[in-house]
């Protein structure tokens, strides 16, 4: 995860959600990094659940402190 604006995403496919699985898979197959913006913990979890996603961008630096194992496995 990274804070929005702190990472150069030029050349990456930047999305607001992971809903379009075909788009994720096509970008990954083409070797294009996939970056997803997330506004909350649920969005972070959904993005990181997709193997095609290289990075999740967040606006709230508090989200960088999420306990990802706890979020994922409870």
C-alpha positions in Angstrom: 0.0 0.0 0.0 1.0 3.6 -0.6 -0.3 7.0 0.0 -1.9 8.6 -3.1 0.6 10.8 -4.8 3.7 9.2 -3.2 4.2 6.7 -5.9 4.9 7.1 -9.6 2.1 5.2 -11.4 3.0 6.2 -14.9 2.5 3.2 -17.2 0.2 1.4 -14.7 -3.5 0.7 -15.1 -5.0 2.8 -12.2 -8.5 1.7 -11.2 -11.0 2.7 -8.6 -12.2 -0.8 -8.0 -11.5 -4.4 -8.8 -15.0 -5.1 -10.3 -13.9 -5.5 -13.9 -12.0 -8.8 -13.5 -11.4 -9.1 -17.3 -9.7 -5.8 -17.3 -7.5 -6.8 -14.4 -6.6 -10.1 -16.0 -5.8 -8.5 -19.4 -3.5 -5.9 -17.9 -1.7 -8.6 -15.8 -1.3 -10.8 -18.9 0.2 -7.9 -20.8 2.6 -7.2 -18.0 1.0 -3.9 -17.0 1.1 -3.1 -13.3 -2.4 -2.8 -11.8 -2.9 -0.1 -9.1 -6.2 0.3 -7.3 -7.4 3.2 -5.2 -9.2 2.4 -2.0 -11.1 4.7 0.4 -11.6 2.3 3.3 -10.5 -1.0 4.8 -13.0 -3.0 2.8 -11.6 -1.5 -0.4 -8.1 -2.3 0.6 -9.1 -5.9 1.4 -10.9 -6.3 -1.9 -8.0 -5.0 -3.9 -5.3 -7.0 -2.1 -7.4 -10.2 -2.6 -6.8 -9.9 -6.4 -3.5 -11.4 -7.5 -3.2 -9.0 -10.4 -3.0 -5.9 -8.1 0.5 -4.6 -7.6 -0.4 -1.8 -5.2 -3.3 -0.2 -3.4 -3.3 3.6 -3.2 -5.1 5.3 -0.2 -5.8 8.9 0.7 -6.0 8.3 4.4 -2.6 7.6 5.9 -4.4 5.8 8.8 -5.2 3.0 6.3 -1.4 2.4 6.0 -1.6 1.2 9.6 -4.1 -1.6 8.9 -3.2 -5.0 10.3 -3.4 -6.9 7.0 -3.3 -10.4 8.4 -6.0 -9.5 10.9 -8.1 -7.9 8.1 -7.6 -10.9 5.8 -7.8 -13.8 8.2 -9.7 -12.4 11.2 
